[in-house]
Amino acid sequence: MSLIRNDSQWADATRVGGLLQRSVFRVWASHGLFSDEYLAHNGIVKRLCDHQIVFRDSLILIAELDFEFDESTNLAKEWREFRKKQIPKASKLLLQAEQRLLSGQPVYLDEECKQALDVRGLGIQKVFKLCVTNAFEVIDGIRHPMLHGYGSVFYAEEFVLDMDTLPLHLFSFSGFAQLLRELTTVEDFLNFLQFQRLAIQQERLDYDTESDLLELFFRSGVVFDQARAIEAQLVHSKLMSQPSPLLQTLPDAEGEGLFRRLRQEARLWEELMDAYCNQLMAGMVEWLPEQTPIAPHDIVTMLADETVFSRAQLARAVNDFLQQPAAVQQEGTLLHERSYTHPLRHHAIVFFAAGQESPMSLEQAPVLLPHIGNQVNQAVQNPPLDEILVWGLGLNRGQICSIQLFFRHGRNVHKIPLGQPLRNQSI
């Protein structure tokens, strides 16, 4: 049995880095985390983890273990030795990485220990430690991937329970690849990790592999728990008249089918976000007056921070208007949509009216979008919103041809009625 390490193949399709580079995490993932604690004494740089993801208040630390098993060895014995020795070792290194990062001790993104990573100002609330294993059996000089997985029986083993208070999330390479294919938003991915953590700690679910657990996540409807909870808050605050029938009447067994359907519907919104973010990162976006100062990378992060369910609702609102007759589209409209990921985030979507003479035309965007943002802020005060996003969409023959965004933080405004409902309206 031999440990393989191939750091040069960061974007190789057969490596975790390659998976991350082609996933939703490509903007927030980086390769390698190092400590200089022994550098001054013996010139050794300690590698703490292979990949890390910092996304808003969440930190994901990933160890990647690749092993080869020779056909002449006792495969079952070698596999047990690997699990009992290498996985706890990886767990300890990830714990050290977590402790050093959260305590402010020096941690670096490069082996030269020149590029420091400091997350103390990010308000990290959630930490997940993952280990991805890729095992091969070598037969006649040819490497054959070994199918394996990590289920409830594995997590019940004594050496696993003793590793850490926060459990290590184990994935085979194929299981991790499936997870990234199925969960295409950061928030849904994090929700699954939380579901997996509870499954490990509570020991109530019976499953053979992490892929089986993912299926339970879908089929049980847990994937929509966050949306249900936020919708309940909106109804309680009278910001929504009644719960969505889609969420309230969903049979658990239909959760997976609904999720896949919503993922398809969400693509329209994702295409709009990609188009805007590409313009933003290329420096082609002109800030509107009264825009809250925010770095382009932070805007990209905020826009990515919506679940599939939330994106599908936004896409549905946009698509419904695009299906209207041309005469209706030329009049323009204003749509209000609340986030199903963050209860204090509000999206106002403006479809510009045709004709330069209209006060609601594209030419009036510098005045119109900040005005709508201020209206939203005044209308929602119980409690005030955290994030207000006002989208300006221009149409040409029924197709979206331009995208503008006005962003502002919500704040307290005195002497106005609280909790005024915001209604969709023609403009």
N, C-alpha and C positions, 0 to 999 in steps of 0.2 A: 504494500500500500504506500502511495506517495502523494504528498501534498503538492498541488500545482498552483503556481501563482504567475499570472501573465498581465502585469500592470499596463503594458503598452497597448493592450487591446481594449481600451476603455469603451470604444463604440462598436466593438465586435458583436455581431448578432447573437453569438453563443454565450455572451457574458451579461451580467446584470446591468453593467453600464450601457450596453447596447439597448437593452430593454428600456431603461430609463430615458435614453436619448430619443427614443421614438414614442414616448408616452406623454401623458399630460404633465409629468414632472420635469420635462426637459429644461425648463427655464429655472427651476429651483433646486435641481440636483447637482452635486459636485462629487468629485472622485477623490477619496482618501482623506483621512484625518490623522494628524501626527502630533506627538508630544516630544518636547525637547528636554524632558526631565533628566535623561542620561547623557545628553549631548556633551555637556561640559566635562563629564568624568571620563567617558570612554568613546566619545564620538558617535554613539549609536542613537539613531532616531527611532522612536517607538511608534509603530503603526497601531492606531486604536480602532479604526474601522475602514471599510472599503468604500462606502458611499454614505452620503448624508443628504437629507432634504430638509430645508428650513422654509416653512410656508406659514406666514403670519405667526400665530401663537403655537404652532406645532413643529416638533422636531422628530425626524425619523432617522435612526442610525441603522446601517445595514452592514452585516458581515457576510462575505461570500466565500464559501468553502467548496473547493473542487477536489475530488479524490479519484484515484485510479485503483482498481483492484485486479490483480493478476489472476489468471485462470488457475494457477497452481496453488493459490492460497485457499484457505477456508473462508468462503465468502460470508457466511452467516456470522462467524467469529469476528472477522475483520470489520464488518458493518457495526456490530455491537461495540467494538473498541472505538471505532470512529465516533459514534454517538456519545459514548461515555467520557471520552477525553477531549475531542476537538470542539464539540458543541458547548460544553461548560467553559472551555477556554475562551471561545468567541464571546460568550455571554459576559465573562469578567472584563474583557477588553471594552465591550460596548458600555458596560456600567461605568468603567473608568472614563470613557469619553463623555458620557452623560454628566458625571460628577464634575469633571474639569470644566466643561462648557458652562454648566449652571452656576458654578462657584466663581467663575471668572479667571481660573488658572489658564496659562497660555496653551492654546491649541491652534494648530496650523493646517492650512489646506495644501501645503507643499512639503516635500521631503527636505527642502533646504531650510524650513522653519522661518520663512520670511513673510508669508502671507497669513496673518492671524485671522481667526474667526471668533468674533465676540457676539454672543446672542443675548447678553444680559439686558440690553435695552429693548428687546422684542417682546418681553412679557410672556415667555414660553409657559404654556399651561399644560400641554399634552406632549408626552414623550413616548415613542414607540421604538422598541429595539427588535430588529428583524435579522434572521439568519437564513440565507438562501443556499441550499446545497445542490451540487451537481456531481453525480457519481457515475463512473464509467467502469465497465468490466472489459479488460483487454484480452481478446481471444485471437490468437494467430497474428498478433501485432495490430489488430484493428480495434479501435475504441467503440464500445457499444453502450449507449446511455442506459442506465439502470432506472427503471420506473420505481418510484418510491413516493411516499407521502407521510404526513404527520397528522394522526388523528387523536381522538380522546384517550386511547390506550397509551400512546406515547407520552402524553402530558401527565398521565397518572404515575409514571415511573418516578421512583424516589429521587434519583439524581437530577431530574428536571425540576421537581418541586423545590429542591434545595438551592437552586441557582440564584434566585433573586425574588424580591417581593413583587416587582412588576415582571410578569412572565415574558420570556423570549418567544417571539412569534417565529415558528419554523415553517419554511416553504421549500419544496423541491423547486428546481429551476422551472420545470414545466408548470407547476402550480402557480408560481409567482408570475410567469408569463400570462397565464390564463387570467389571473386577477387583474393585471394591467389592461388586458383586452376587454374584460367585462366592465370594469369600473373606470370609466373614462373621465371622471371628475375627481378632483382632490378630496372634496368633502365626502363623497360616497365611499372613496377608498378609506378615509379616516374613520368613517362610521363602521365599515366592516372590521377594521382593526379593533375598534372598541367592542364590537360584537364578539370577535374572536377572543379578546382578553377576558370578557365575562364568561365565555364558554370554558376557557382554561381554568379560571379561578373558581367557578361555581360547580364545575364537573357534573352538569345536569344533562348535557347533550351527548348523544352517541353518534360518532361519525368516524369514518375510516381515514379520510385524507382532508387536507385543507380545501380541496375542490368540492368535496361533499359539504363542508361547512359553508362554502360560498353559496351552494344551492339552497341550503337551509335559510341563509340570509335573505335570499330572494323569495323563496316559497312561503316563508313565514310572514312576509310583509314587513319585516324589521327594517328593510331598506327605505320604507316610507314613514317610519316612526318620527323622524325629525320634522317632516312636512306636516304630519298630523298635529304634532305638539305646537308648531308655530301657527298653524291655522287656528287651533283652539285659542291661542293668545289673541289673535286678530279678532275673532268672534267675541271673545270676552271684552276686549277693548272697544267693541262696536265699530271697528275699522273694516269689518266684513260682516255682511248681514247674516249669512248662514254658511255652514261647512260645505266643502265640495263633495258632491255625491260620489265622485271618483274615489276619494279616500275613505269615506265613511262606509261604503257598501262593498268594499273590495274583499272578496273571499281570499283567505290566506293562500290557498293553492294556486291562485291566479297572479300572485305577486311577480313571479318571474316573467310571465308573458307581458304584463303591463309595463314592467321596467324596460323590457326590450323595445316595446312599442314607443314608449316615451323617449327612449334614447334616439330612435329614428326621428321623432318629431323635433327633438332638441337641436338637430343639425342646422336648421335655419338660423337659430339664434347664434350657434357656434360659428357659423360662417360669417355672420355680421361682426362678431367679436374678433375673429381672426383678421378680417379686413381692416377693422379699426386699429387693432394692435399693430399690424404691419405698418400702417401709416404712422402710428405713434412712434414706434421704434426707429422708423426711417427719418424722423424729424419733420414730417409733413403735416403735423397738426398744429394749428394756431389756437392758442388759448383764448377763451372768451373772457370778457370783462367779469369781474367778481368771482372768477374761478378760484376755488380753494387751492393753494399751492400744493402740489403733490408730484412726486417723481414718477416718470413714465413706468419704471419697473413696478412701483406700488399700484399704479392703475391697472396694469396687466394682472397683477396678483389679485386685486379686488374683483376684476371681471371674471377671473377664473374661479372665483370662490362662490360658485353656485352649484347645487346638486342637479342631477339629471331632471328630477321632477320640477325644480324651479326653472331651469332652462326651457323645459317643454312648455310651461305655462306662458313664459315670455314669447316663445316662438309661436305659440298658438294665437296669442293676441296680435302679433305682427301678421301672421298668415291670414287671419280672419279679415283684416282690413285689406290685404292685397287681393282678396277674392271679391271685394266690392266692385260695382260698376265704375267705369272711368269717371263718370260725372261726380260720384261720391268721393272718389280719390282726389279729384281736383279741388274739392272743398277743404281737404285736410281734416285732421282730427287729433285729439289729445287722449291718450290712454294711460290709465294708472294701474300699475301692477306692483304688488308687494313681493318681496323675496320670500321664498319658502326655505331659505337656508339661514338667513339672518333676519329676525323679526323687526329690527330697526333699520332696515335698508329698504328704500323705495325707488322704483323705476317709474319715471314719467316718459312716455314715448310720444313724440310729436311727429306726425306726418305733415310736412309743409304743404300749404295750399299753393295752387298754381297761380301764376300772375304776380308780377312785381308790385302791383298796386295793393295787394292784400297785406294788412298788418301782420299776417301770419305766414308770410312767404319766406322762402329760404334767405332772401336778402335781409330779413329782419331778425335772423337768428341771434346776432350779438345782443339784442335787446330781449327777444322773446324767451330764449332758454333760461337766462338768469332770472327773468320775471317769474317764470313757472316754478323754478327752484325755490324762490322766496315764498311763493304761494303755498307750495307743498310744506315748507318748513313751518309756516304760520298755522296751517290746517292741522298738522299732527304734532301735538304738544303733550300728550299724556301716555308715555313719556316722549320727549323730543327724539327725533330720528338721529341715528349716527351718520348715515350715508344717504345722500340724495343724488341720484343720477338722472339727468334729463337728456334724453336722446333726441336728436333731430335727424329725421330721415327724409331725404329727397327722393322723389319718384320720377321715372321717365318711362312712359308707356307701361306702367304697371310694375316696373322693376326698380328696386332700390339702387340708386346711383350715387348717393352721397351719404356720409355718416358724420354727425357731429355729436360731441358730448360735453355737457356742462356738469361739473361735479362740485358739490359743496357739502360741508358737514352741517348737520342739524344743530340748532341751539335754542335755548329758551327765549320765548317772546312773551312779554307781559301784556295783560289787558286784552286778550282775545279768547273766544270760546275754545274750549279744549275738545280734542277728538272729533273735529268736523270731518264728515265723510268726504272722500274725494271721488268724484264720479267721472267716468269717461264722457267725453263731450266732443261735438264738432267744433272746429275752430274756423 
